[in-house]
C-alpha cells in the first residue's frame, strides 16, 4: 500500500513539474530572443552611423581632389597662355624682320638694275670702240677681218702640229719605257698571287701487297688471272723481285688508275679469279667515273666558272688523268684560269670570260687519245657542239697561235698558259734549263769585283749578293746593283723580273781572355 502511494505521489509530482519547467524554459528563451533582437538593432544603427560618416569623408575627399585638379588646370592654362603669348611675340618679330629684309631686297634690286643699265651702256661703247679699232687695223694691215683670221689660224695650226708631233713622240717614248716594266710587274703579281705546286706524273703506279704469297694468287694458274687483268685494263703488271709490291705500267693514267683500284679491291676481297677480276674492273671504272665527275665539279667551283654543260664538266674532270710533259692537265687548266682572271682584273677586262677560256683551253686533251686531230681542234669542235660563247672558242683556238686572237682576254689566256708551263718543275724538259738559269744568275753576280757570295732565291726571282765591306762602300753598292741588273738583262732570258738585293755587313770580333 505504501508503494502505491509513493508511485502515485511521484506521478503527481511529475505531472505538476513538467508543465512548470516547460513554462520556465519558454520564458528564458523569449528573454534571449528579445536580447538578440535588441543587439541586432543596435548593430544596425551603428552600421548606419558609420556608413554615413564614411560617405561624408569620401565626399570631402572628392571635393578636395576636384579643387586640386582645378588649381593644376588653372596653372597649366596660365603657362600655355604665356607660351602662346611668347610665340605670338616671336612671330611678330619675325614678320618685322621679313619686312625689313624685303625692303632691303627691293633696294638692292633697284641698285642692280641701275648697275645693269650702266653695264649695257659700257658694253655698247666698247663694241663701238672695237669696231673702230678693227677698221683702223684693217686699214693699217691692208687685210680684211676674215683674211687676218685665216692667216692667224694657219700659223697656229702649224705650231700646234709641231707641238702635237713632239708630244706624241714624247708619250710614245715614255710608253715604250714603262710598258715592259708595267707588264712584268703585273705578270709577277699574278704569278705570286696564284702560287701552285707541281708534281711530275710518272707512267707507273705501285700497289702494295700484304705478303709475297699474294703475287702467286695474282698470277693465277698458268697466268690466267694476270692475263685477264691485263686484257680488261690494257695495263702491264710487272711482278718482279720487289718485296710486297706490284708495278702497274702504262702510258694512259686513266687505265692505270682503273687497274690500280681493281687490283686493290681484289687484294682486299681475297678471291682472285677471272670472273671476280671482271666484276672488280667494272666497279673500278664506275668509281673512276664518279671521281671524274667530282673533280670536274671541284675545278668548276674552284675557278668560279658557271653555266657549263654537264658533259663538259665531266671532260674537265677527265683531265685529272691526263698529263702533258709530266704536268697534270687539270691542275694546269685551273692555274691558267686563275692567272688569266687575275691579269684581266688588273687590266680592267672581262674576268668571267678570261677564267672561262682559261679553264677550257686544254679541253681537247681529254679526248685527243680517242679522236683524230690536235687537242686545239678537238676542244674547239666540242665547244661548238655545246654552243659555247664564240669569244671563248676563239681564245681556246688562239692559245697556241693557230688563229689570231679577237679579244685581249684571249691574249691573256696565251700568257697564262705560257706562265703555267714555264713554272719551275712544271715540265720535266724545262727543269734542267731552270737550274742552268739559276747557275748563270749566280755566275753573273760572282763575276763582279768585291762580291763575297751570291745566292739565287725565290725560284730565280731574286739574287742576293753579299759584298766585302772593305772593298765596296755604301755609295758603290748602288752602282754595283745597277751594273748587275744591266748585265742580267743583257745576258739572260727569264720570265718576269729579277730583284737584285745587295747586303753590306761589317762585323767586329774580339775575345775576352
C-alpha positions as CSV (number, residue, x, y, z in Angstrom):
1,X,0.0,0.0,0.0
2,X,2.8,2.3,0.8
3,X,4.5,1.6,-2.5
4,X,1.4,2.5,-4.4
5,X,1.1,5.8,-2.6
6,X,4.8,6.6,-3.3
7,X,4.3,5.9,-7.0
8,X,1.2,7.9,-7.1
9,X,3.0,10.8,-5.4
10,X,5.8,10.6,-7.9
11,X,3.5,10.6,-10.8
12,X,1.6,13.6,-9.5
13,X,4.8,15.4,-8.9
14,X,5.9,14.8,-12.5
15,X,2.6,15.9,-13.8
16,X,2.9,19.2,-12.0
17,X,6.7,19.7,-12.5
18,X,6.9,19.2,-16.3
19,X,4.5,22.0,-17.3
20,X,6.1,24.3,-14.8
21,X,9.6,23.5,-16.2
22,X,8.4,24.0,-19.8
23,X,6.9,27.3,-19.0
24,X,10.1,28.5,-17.3
25,X,12.3,27.4,-20.3
26,X,9.9,29.2,-22.7
27,X,10.2,32.3,-20.6
28,X,14.0,32.1,-20.7
29,X,14.1,31.5,-24.5
30,X,11.8,34.5,-25.1
31,X,14.1,36.6,-22.9
32,X,17.2,35.6,-25.1
33,X,15.4,36.3,-28.3
34,X,14.4,39.7,-27.2
35,X,18.0,40.4,-26.2
36,X,19.3,39.2,-29.6
37,X,16.9,41.4,-31.4
38,X,17.9,44.4,-29.3
39,X,21.5,43.7,-30.0
40,X,20.9,43.3,-33.8
41,X,19.0,46.6,-33.9
42,X,21.9,48.3,-32.1
43,X,24.4,46.9,-34.5
44,X,22.3,48.1,-37.5
45,X,22.1,51.6,-36.0
46,X,25.9,51.7,-35.5
47,X,26.5,50.5,-39.1
48,X,24.2,53.2,-40.5
49,X,26.1,55.8,-38.5
50,X,29.5,54.6,-39.7
51,X,28.2,54.4,-43.3
52,X,27.0,58.0,-43.0
53,X,30.4,59.1,-41.7
54,X,32.3,57.3,-44.5
55,X,30.0,58.9,-47.1
56,X,30.7,62.3,-45.7
57,X,34.5,61.6,-45.7
58,X,34.5,60.4,-49.3
59,X,32.5,63.4,-50.4
60,X,35.0,65.7,-48.7
61,X,38.0,63.9,-50.3
62,X,36.4,64.1,-53.7
63,X,35.8,67.8,-53.2
64,X,39.5,68.3,-52.2
65,X,40.7,66.4,-55.3
66,X,38.4,68.4,-57.6
67,X,39.8,71.6,-56.1
68,X,43.4,70.4,-56.5
69,X,42.7,69.4,-60.2
70,X,41.1,72.8,-60.8
71,X,44.2,74.5,-59.4
72,X,46.5,72.5,-61.6
73,X,44.4,73.1,-64.7
74,X,44.4,76.8,-64.0
75,X,48.2,76.8,-63.6
76,X,48.6,74.8,-66.9
77,X,46.3,77.2,-68.7
78,X,48.3,80.1,-67.4
79,X,51.6,78.6,-68.6
80,X,50.2,77.8,-72.0
81,X,48.8,81.3,-72.4
82,X,52.3,82.6,-71.5
83,X,53.9,80.3,-74.2
84,X,51.3,81.4,-76.8
85,X,52.0,85.0,-76.0
86,X,55.7,84.4,-76.3
87,X,55.2,82.7,-79.7
88,X,53.0,85.5,-80.9
89,X,55.7,88.0,-79.9
90,X,58.3,85.9,-81.8
91,X,56.1,85.7,-84.9
92,X,55.5,89.5,-84.8
93,X,59.3,90.0,-84.5
94,X,59.9,87.6,-87.5
95,X,57.3,89.4,-89.6
96,X,59.0,92.7,-88.8
97,X,62.4,91.2,-89.8
98,X,61.0,89.8,-93.0
99,X,59.5,93.2,-93.9
100,X,62.9,94.8,-93.3
101,X,64.7,92.2,-95.5
102,X,62.1,92.6,-98.2
103,X,62.7,96.3,-98.2
104,X,66.5,95.7,-98.4
105,X,66.0,93.2,-101.3
106,X,63.9,95.7,-103.2
107,X,66.5,98.4,-102.6
108,X,69.3,96.0,-103.8
109,X,67.2,95.0,-106.8
110,X,66.9,98.7,-107.8
111,X,70.6,99.1,-107.4
112,X,71.3,96.0,-109.6
113,X,69.0,97.2,-112.3
114,X,70.8,100.5,-112.3
115,X,74.2,98.7,-112.5
116,X,73.0,96.5,-115.3
117,X,71.9,99.6,-117.3
118,X,75.4,101.1,-116.7
119,X,77.0,97.9,-117.9
120,X,74.8,97.8,-121.0
121,X,75.9,101.3,-121.9
122,X,79.5,100.5,-121.3
123,X,79.2,97.3,-123.4
124,X,77.7,99.4,-126.3
125,X,80.6,101.9,-126.0
126,X,83.2,99.0,-126.0
127,X,81.6,97.5,-129.1
128,X,81.7,100.8,-130.9
129,X,85.4,101.2,-129.9
130,X,86.1,97.6,-131.1
131,X,84.6,98.2,-134.4
132,X,86.5,101.4,-134.8
133,X,89.8,99.6,-133.9
134,X,89.1,96.8,-136.4
135,X,88.5,99.3,-139.1
136,X,91.8,101.1,-138.3
137,X,93.7,97.7,-138.1
138,X,92.3,96.6,-141.5
139,X,93.4,99.9,-143.0
140,X,96.9,99.6,-141.5
141,X,97.4,95.8,-142.4
142,X,95.6,96.1,-145.7
143,X,93.8,92.9,-144.7
144,X,90.1,92.2,-144.1
145,X,89.0,90.6,-140.8
146,X,88.4,87.2,-142.4
147,X,91.8,87.2,-144.1
148,X,93.6,88.1,-140.9
149,X,91.6,85.4,-139.1
150,X,92.6,82.8,-141.7
151,X,96.3,83.7,-141.6
152,X,96.3,83.6,-137.8
153,X,94.6,80.2,-137.7
154,X,97.0,78.9,-140.3
155,X,100.1,79.9,-138.3
156,X,98.5,78.5,-135.1
157,X,97.8,75.2,-136.8
158,X,101.4,74.9,-137.9
159,X,102.6,75.5,-134.4
160,X,100.0,73.0,-133.0
161,X,101.0,70.3,-135.4
162,X,104.7,70.6,-134.4
163,X,103.7,70.6,-130.7
164,X,101.4,67.6,-131.2
165,X,104.1,65.7,-133.0
166,X,106.6,66.4,-130.3
167,X,104.1,65.5,-127.6
168,X,103.2,62.2,-129.3
169,X,106.8,61.3,-129.7
170,X,107.5,62.0,-126.1
171,X,104.4,60.0,-125.0
172,X,105.4,57.1,-127.2
173,X,108.9,57.1,-125.8
174,X,107.5,57.1,-122.2
175,X,105.1,54.3,-123.1
176,X,107.9,52.2,-124.5
177,X,110.0,52.8,-121.4
178,X,107.2,51.9,-119.0
179,X,105.1,49.3,-120.8
180,X,107.7,46.5,-120.3
181,X,108.1,47.3,-116.7
182,X,104.4,47.5,-116.0
183,X,103.8,44.3,-117.9
184,X,106.5,42.5,-115.9
185,X,105.2,43.8,-112.6
186,X,101.6,42.7,-113.5
187,X,102.8,39.2,-114.5
188,X,104.9,38.8,-111.4
189,X,101.9,39.9,-109.3
190,X,99.7,37.4,-111.0
191,X,102.3,34.6,-110.7
192,X,102.9,35.3,-107.0
193,X,99.2,35.5,-106.2
194,X,98.4,32.2,-107.9
195,X,101.2,30.1,-106.5
196,X,100.8,26.4,-107.4
197,X,102.6,23.2,-106.5
198,X,103.6,20.9,-109.4
199,X,104.4,17.2,-109.0
200,X,105.5,15.4,-112.1
201,X,103.5,12.4,-113.1
202,X,105.1,9.1,-114.0
203,X,103.9,6.2,-116.2
204,X,103.9,3.6,-113.4
205,X,101.9,3.0,-110.3
206,X,102.8,0.8,-107.4
207,X,100.3,-1.4,-105.4
208,X,101.4,-2.7,-102.0
209,X,100.7,-6.3,-101.2
210,X,100.1,-7.8,-97.7
211,X,102.6,-10.6,-98.4
212,X,104.6,-12.1,-101.2
213,X,102.2,-15.1,-101.4
214,X,99.7,-12.7,-102.9
215,X,101.9,-12.5,-106.0
216,X,101.2,-16.1,-106.9
217,X,97.4,-15.6,-106.4
218,X,97.5,-12.5,-108.7
219,X,99.4,-14.5,-111.4
220,X,97.0,-17.5,-111.1
221,X,97.2,-20.9,-112.6
222,X,99.2,-20.7,-115.8
223,X,98.9,-16.9,-115.5
224,X,95.2,-16.7,-116.2
225,X,94.5,-14.1,-113.6
226,X,97.2,-11.7,-114.6
227,X,96.3,-12.1,-118.3
228,X,92.6,-11.4,-117.6
229,X,93.5,-8.2,-115.6
230,X,95.9,-7.0,-118.4
231,X,93.4,-7.7,-121.1
232,X,90.5,-5.9,-119.3
233,X,92.5,-2.9,-118.3
234,X,95.2,-2.6,-121.1
235,X,97.9,-2.2,-118.4
236,X,101.1,-4.2,-117.9
237,X,101.5,-5.8,-114.5
238,X,105.2,-6.2,-113.5
239,X,105.7,-8.8,-110.8
240,X,109.4,-8.9,-110.1
241,X,111.6,-9.4,-107.1
242,X,110.3,-6.2,-105.4
243,X,109.1,-7.4,-102.0
244,X,105.4,-7.0,-101.3
245,X,104.7,-4.7,-104.3
246,X,103.3,-4.9,-107.9
247,X,104.1,-2.3,-110.5
248,X,101.5,-1.2,-113.0
249,X,102.9,0.2,-116.2
250,X,101.0,2.1,-118.9
251,X,101.0,5.5,-120.7
252,X,97.3,6.1,-120.1
253,X,96.8,7.4,-116.5
254,X,93.0,6.6,-116.7
255,X,93.6,3.0,-117.5
256,X,96.3,2.8,-114.9
257,X,94.0,4.2,-112.2
258,X,91.3,1.7,-113.1
259,X,93.8,-1.2,-112.9
260,X,95.1,0.1,-109.6
261,X,91.7,0.4,-108.0
262,X,90.6,-3.0,-109.3
263,X,93.8,-4.7,-108.0
264,X,93.4,-3.1,-104.6
265,X,89.8,-4.3,-104.4
266,X,90.8,-7.8,-105.4
267,X,93.5,-7.9,-102.7
268,X,91.1,-6.7,-100.1
269,X,88.4,-9.3,-101.2
270,X,90.9,-12.2,-101.4
271,X,89.0,-14.0,-104.1
272,X,91.0,-13.7,-107.3
273,X,89.8,-15.4,-110.4
274,X,88.8,-14.1,-113.9
275,X,85.1,-13.6,-113.1
276,X,85.9,-11.7,-110.0
277,X,88.5,-9.7,-111.9
278,X,85.9,-8.6,-114.5
279,X,83.5,-7.6,-111.7
280,X,86.1,-5.5,-109.9
281,X,87.3,-3.8,-113.1
282,X,83.7,-2.7,-113.8
283,X,83.4,-1.4,-110.2
284,X,86.7,0.4,-110.6
285,X,85.5,2.0,-113.8
286,X,82.4,3.2,-112.0
287,X,84.5,4.6,-109.2
288,X,86.8,6.4,-111.6
289,X,83.7,7.9,-113.4
290,X,82.5,9.2,-110.1
291,X,85.9,10.6,-109.3
292,X,86.0,12.3,-112.8
293,X,82.6,13.9,-112.1
294,X,83.7,15.1,-108.6
295,X,87.0,16.5,-110.0
296,X,85.2,18.4,-112.7
297,X,82.8,19.9,-110.2
298,X,85.7,20.8,-108.0
299,X,87.5,22.6,-110.8
300,X,84.4,24.5,-111.8
301,X,83.8,25.5,-108.2
302,X,87.4,26.5,-107.6
303,X,87.6,28.7,-110.6
304,X,84.1,30.2,-110.3
305,X,83.0,29.2,-113.8
306,X,79.2,28.7,-114.0
307,X,76.8,27.6,-116.7
308,X,78.9,24.8,-118.2
309,X,77.1,21.8,-119.7
310,X,77.4,18.6,-117.5
311,X,79.2,16.8,-120.3
312,X,81.9,19.5,-120.5
313,X,82.2,19.3,-116.7
314,X,82.9,15.6,-117.0
315,X,85.5,16.2,-119.7
316,X,87.2,18.7,-117.4
317,X,87.3,16.1,-114.6
318,X,88.8,13.6,-117.0
319,X,91.8,15.9,-117.4
320,X,92.9,14.7,-113.9
321,X,94.1,11.6,-115.6
322,X,95.8,13.4,-118.5
323,X,99.4,14.6,-118.4
324,X,101.4,16.8,-120.7
325,X,105.2,16.8,-120.5
326,X,104.7,15.4,-116.9
327,X,102.3,18.2,-115.9
328,X,98.8,17.4,-114.7
329,X,96.5,19.0,-117.3
330,X,93.6,19.6,-114.8
331,X,95.8,21.4,-112.3
332,X,97.3,23.3,-115.3
333,X,93.9,24.4,-116.5
334,X,92.8,25.6,-113.1
335,X,96.0,27.6,-112.8
336,X,95.7,29.1,-116.2
337,X,92.1,30.1,-115.4
338,X,93.2,31.8,-112.1
339,X,96.2,33.5,-113.8
340,X,94.0,34.8,-116.6
341,X,91.4,36.1,-114.2
342,X,93.9,37.9,-112.1
343,X,95.6,39.6,-115.1
344,X,92.2,40.5,-116.5
345,X,91.2,42.1,-113.2
346,X,94.4,44.1,-113.1
347,X,93.7,45.4,-116.6
348,X,90.0,46.1,-116.1
349,X,88.9,43.4,-118.6
350,X,86.2,40.8,-118.5
351,X,87.3,38.4,-115.7
352,X,84.4,35.9,-116.3
353,X,85.5,35.5,-120.0
354,X,89.1,35.2,-119.1
355,X,88.7,32.5,-116.4
356,X,86.2,30.5,-118.5
357,X,88.5,30.4,-121.5
358,X,91.5,29.6,-119.3
359,X,89.7,26.6,-117.8
360,X,88.5,25.3,-121.2
361,X,91.7,26.0,-123.2
362,X,93.0,22.4,-123.0
363,X,89.6,20.6,-123.0
364,X,90.6,18.7,-126.2
365,X,93.3,16.8,-124.3
366,X,90.6,14.8,-122.6
367,X,89.8,13.1,-125.9
368,X,92.9,13.5,-128.1
369,X,93.9,9.8,-127.4
370,X,90.5,8.8,-128.8
371,X,89.9,11.2,-131.6
372,X,91.9,12.4,-134.6
373,X,93.3,15.9,-134.6
374,X,95.2,18.2,-132.3
375,X,93.8,19.0,-128.8
376,X,93.0,22.6,-130.0
377,X,90.9,21.3,-132.9
378,X,89.1,18.7,-130.7
379,X,88.5,21.3,-128.0
380,X,87.0,23.8,-130.5
381,X,84.8,21.1,-132.0
382,X,83.4,20.1,-128.6
383,X,82.8,23.7,-127.5
384,X,81.0,24.5,-130.8
385,X,78.9,21.3,-130.3
386,X,77.7,22.6,-126.9
387,X,77.2,26.2,-128.3
388,X,79.8,27.9,-126.2
389,X,80.5,31.6,-126.3
390,X,82.3,32.4,-129.6
391,X,84.8,34.6,-127.8
392,X,85.7,31.6,-125.5
393,X,86.0,29.4,-128.6
394,X,88.4,32.0,-130.2
395,X,90.5,32.1,-127.0
396,X,90.8,28.3,-127.0
397,X,91.6,28.2,-130.7
398,X,94.2,31.0,-130.4
399,X,96.1,29.9,-127.3
400,X,98.8,28.2,-129.4
401,X,98.7,30.8,-132.2
402,X,96.6,28.8,-134.6
403,X,94.4,31.8,-135.3
404,X,94.5,35.5,-134.4
405,X,93.1,36.4,-131.0
406,X,89.9,38.5,-131.3
407,X,90.0,39.8,-127.7
408,X,92.5,40.9,-125.1
409,X,91.2,38.1,-122.9
410,X,92.4,35.6,-125.5
411,X,95.9,37.1,-125.3
412,X,95.8,36.8,-121.5
413,X,95.0,33.1,-121.9
414,X,98.0,32.7,-124.1
415,X,100.2,34.4,-121.5
416,X,98.7,32.4,-118.6
417,X,99.3,29.2,-120.5
418,X,102.9,30.1,-121.1
419,X,103.4,31.1,-117.4
420,X,101.9,27.9,-116.1
421,X,104.0,25.8,-118.4
422,X,107.2,27.6,-117.5
423,X,106.9,27.4,-113.8
424,X,110.0,25.6,-112.2
425,X,109.2,21.9,-112.0
426,X,106.0,22.2,-114.1
427,X,107.6,20.3,-117.0
428,X,110.5,17.8,-117.0
429,X,112.1,19.3,-120.1
430,X,112.4,22.7,-118.5
431,X,113.9,21.6,-115.2
432,X,117.5,21.5,-116.4
433,X,117.0,24.9,-118.1
434,X,115.7,26.3,-114.9
435,X,118.6,25.0,-112.9
436,X,121.0,26.3,-115.5
437,X,119.4,29.7,-115.3
438,X,119.9,29.9,-111.6
439,X,123.6,28.9,-112.0
440,X,124.1,31.6,-114.7
441,X,122.5,34.2,-112.4
442,X,124.9,33.4,-109.6
443,X,127.9,33.3,-112.0
444,X,127.0,36.8,-113.3
445,X,126.8,38.1,-109.7
446,X,130.1,36.5,-108.7
447,X,131.9,38.0,-111.8
448,X,131.9,41.5,-110.2
449,X,134.9,42.6,-108.1
450,X,134.1,42.8,-104.3
451,X,131.4,40.2,-104.3
452,X,131.9,37.7,-101.5
453,X,128.9,35.4,-102.0
454,X,125.7,35.3,-104.1
455,X,122.5,33.3,-103.8
456,X,119.7,32.9,-106.3
457,X,116.5,32.6,-104.3
458,X,112.7,32.9,-104.7
459,X,112.8,30.5,-107.7
460,X,115.2,32.7,-109.5
461,X,113.2,35.9,-108.9
462,X,115.8,37.4,-106.6
463,X,119.6,37.4,-106.5
464,X,121.0,38.1,-103.0
465,X,124.6,39.4,-103.1
466,X,126.9,39.7,-100.0
467,X,129.8,42.1,-100.7
468,X,133.1,42.6,-98.9
469,X,132.7,45.7,-96.8
470,X,136.4,46.7,-97.1
471,X,136.1,46.8,-100.9
472,X,132.6,48.1,-101.6
473,X,131.3,51.2,-99.9
474,X,127.7,52.2,-99.4
475,X,127.8,54.5,-102.4
476,X,129.4,51.8,-104.6
477,X,126.6,49.4,-103.6
478,X,124.1,51.4,-105.6
479,X,126.3,51.4,-108.7
480,X,127.0,47.7,-108.3
481,X,123.3,46.9,-108.1
482,X,122.7,48.8,-111.3
483,X,125.6,47.1,-113.1
484,X,124.4,43.6,-112.0
485,X,120.9,44.3,-113.2
486,X,122.1,45.6,-116.6
487,X,124.3,42.6,-117.1
488,X,121.5,40.2,-116.2
489,X,119.2,42.0,-118.7
490,X,121.8,41.8,-121.4
491,X,123.0,38.2,-120.9
492,X,119.9,36.2,-119.7
493,X,116.4,35.3,-120.8
494,X,113.9,35.0,-117.9
495,X,110.2,35.3,-117.2
496,X,109.0,38.3,-115.0
497,X,111.7,40.3,-113.2
498,X,114.7,39.6,-111.0
499,X,115.3,41.6,-107.9
500,X,119.0,42.5,-107.2
501,X,119.5,42.6,-103.4
502,X,122.9,43.7,-102.2
503,X,124.0,43.3,-98.5
504,X,127.0,45.0,-97.0
505,X,127.7,43.9,-93.4
506,X,130.6,44.9,-91.2
507,X,131.5,42.6,-88.2
508,X,134.0,43.2,-85.4
509,X,135.1,40.2,-83.4
510,X,137.2,40.2,-80.2
511,X,137.8,37.8,-77.4
512,X,137.9,38.3,-73.6
513,X,140.8,36.3,-72.2
